[in-house]
Amino acid sequence: MRITGLFLITLALFLSGPFNLIVAAAPSIVAVETDANGNWQLIVDQKPYFIKGVIFSPVKIGEDPKQATMRDWMFYDDDNDGKNDIAYQTWIDLNKDGRRDPDEKIVGDFQLLKEMGVNTIRLYHLASDHASLGDVYKKDPGTKKQYDHAVNKSLLRELNDTYGIKVILGHFLGSWTIGSGATWNEGTDYNNSLHRENIKKSVKAMVLDHKDESYVLFWALGNENNMADWSKCNAKQYPAVYAKFVNELARMVHELDPHHPVAVIDGEDGYATLKQYARHGQDIDIIGYNTYRGEVGLQFLLKDVRSIWDKPLYISEIGKYAYGKNGEDEDLQFQFIKGSWRTIVRANAQYSNPDLAVHGTGQVIGVTFFDWLDRWYMDGTPAEHSAGTRTWPGSQQFIHEEWFGVMSMGDGSDSLMRQRRKSYDYLKRVWTHSDLIF
């Protein structure tokens, strides 16, 4: 009987396929804490952890979510060799001549992230085929293509276990109507019980999909919903309603997963929504801000936020386009990122030189720079690298939305080509150092 039982177990494992033999690493225990001086820190497995990260939303040239042609990058395998194109098959164009020379080897974005010193990526929203979702992602052709399928967890496990990079897992909370089931014309309404219930179900699906995985750093709810009229939601009009709803979601996430914090991701709105979180957000652990202020302006933001709501602060987006009056301008981007990083480091509890710290702060737990890679679709012409037509609110200055990457795709002759910008090289220098430096 022992031999027969062993044989049956072995046969069952064989028939189930080799991938099922891989045991996922245990999830990390993540928390936010204050030190003896009242400064906030992110703690991962009982050790301080400072986020050195990027927004990771790579896309191939010509694909556009507005045209329902954008795919989930986790399933790119256009040469059908069984390897993810983005993770493992990108290459560096060292001489920037637009063609792959013999010395320009295939390396993959995961390796390039590791070499840069990245320890975290932020994903805005993840696919799911959880049974509870119903038709939330099926109604719209664009969300169906990107999100209506199982997530590629094996790829994220590889990112963590082999490359040492954790993931901030995000949910749009109905921004761009994603996750709410709302039509584009109606937009997401946080007073609408059906929209709220759909969002709640899709957030729950995200947590159940990933909560026991080693790559999870924390959960990030929303993305500028508090101010983004353009993304078809009404949080700006109902900040208290939105804040209470986010807190309700955070409480649910904690019940499902007590081992990872919950962040809310806002844009700058004069702190109207932040004041509502301070009143109603007792279950929210981290405040994340998408901000595009320069170095000095960022210092004021840090002080203002702490004076209103004393929570750990995560700079969830910050960056600068690599484009100037005469076209591509790496120096413009580099100087902005260098200054931003300096301010961010000086506002962290681990920074070792208090004489140079940002006065009155000590709450920043890290940053994800926007963006890893240029996105050619942002201005509506996904096959062209456009200088852009939109200006910043209240300004005559163009946003140059397609030029924020610390990596570019050069002339576009190969979507897997990568050209390093000076910002990549700078962050590589400071992020691969054992201490927090700038």
Secondary structure as UniProt FT lines:
FT   HELIX           2..15
FT   HELIX           18..21
FT   STRAND          30..34
FT   TURN            36..37
FT   STRAND          40..44
FT   TURN            45..46
FT   STRAND          47..49
FT   STRAND          51..55
FT   TURN            61..62
FT   HELIX           65..67
FT   HELIX           73..75
FT   TURN            78..79
FT   HELIX           85..88
FT   STRAND          91..92
FT   TURN            94..95
FT   TURN            102..103
FT   HELIX           109..116
FT   STRAND          120..123
FT   HELIX           131..133
FT   TURN            134..138
FT   HELIX           141..147
FT   HELIX           153..161
FT   TURN            162..163
FT   STRAND          166..171
FT   TURN            173..174
FT   HELIX           175..177
FT   TURN            178..180
FT   TURN            184..186
FT   TURN            190..191
FT   HELIX           193..210
FT   TURN            211..212
FT   TURN            214..215
FT   STRAND          216..221
FT   TURN            225..227
FT   HELIX           229..231
FT   TURN            235..237
FT   HELIX           239..256
FT   TURN            258..259
FT   STRAND          262..267
FT   TURN            270..271
FT   HELIX           272..280
FT   TURN            282..283
FT   STRAND          286..290
FT   HELIX           295..308
FT   STRAND          313..317
FT   STRAND          323..324
FT   TURN            325..326
FT   STRAND          327..328
FT   HELIX           330..346
FT   TURN            349..350
FT   HELIX           354..356
FT   TURN            359..360
FT   STRAND          364..369
FT   TURN            376..379
FT   TURN            382..383
FT   TURN            393..394
FT   HELIX           401..403
FT   STRAND          407..408
FT   TURN            410..411
FT   TURN            415..416
FT   STRAND          417..420
FT   HELIX           422..431
//
